């Protein structure tokens, strides 16, 4: 019996400002944009706001966004220090943004405003750690963070285990060797893109499934 691969990734196109991948997760195709150019996240935020305008206008529903941050592993640093975030990944619907902060000249103001928008919730695993890194190293404020460990009621279980329990998605792999890889490299590998997308997309789906936008589940 042949078991279908749960996750696969292919490069759709590459331009001067960004790479666009299609990450297939359990048969769902997530368009994943990878960039360090400020104009690209600006366009991604504008499109997200337009696509989800109804939820953003609703005081009762709100918009759920999956979020994740990757950073330079401490053992790769020359001296003991708090590692800065290398990427910020966001997912809403079937669209994911991987903003390569390690090589970004600036963080666009529209992205800062999006994170600070109280009409949206940003769900992640160990979300307060991610928020702290974004705030301390880039001055980015996340207004409504949601902790998935509390939302799912599964404590320190892995994100993959949460997806299996609440979404029925088994066979999702998040290899440690990718998690601790060189995220500050000039160009992310396909494995890194897949990891970052999976992180944000699972967070988004859990947030929607468990109705995170209905009420904050902060630490």
Secondary structure, 3 states (H helix, E strand, C coil): CCCCCCEEEEEEEECCCEEEEEEEECCEEEEEEEECCHHHHHHHHHHHHHHCHHHHHCCCCCEEEEEEEEECCHHHCCCCCCCCEEEEEEEECCEEEEECHHHCCCCCHHHHHHHCCCCEEEEECCHHHHHHHHHHHHCCCCCCEEEHHHHHCCCCCCHHHHHHHHHCCCCCCCCHHHHCCCCCCCCCCHHHHHHHHHHHHHHHHHHHHCCHHHCCCCC
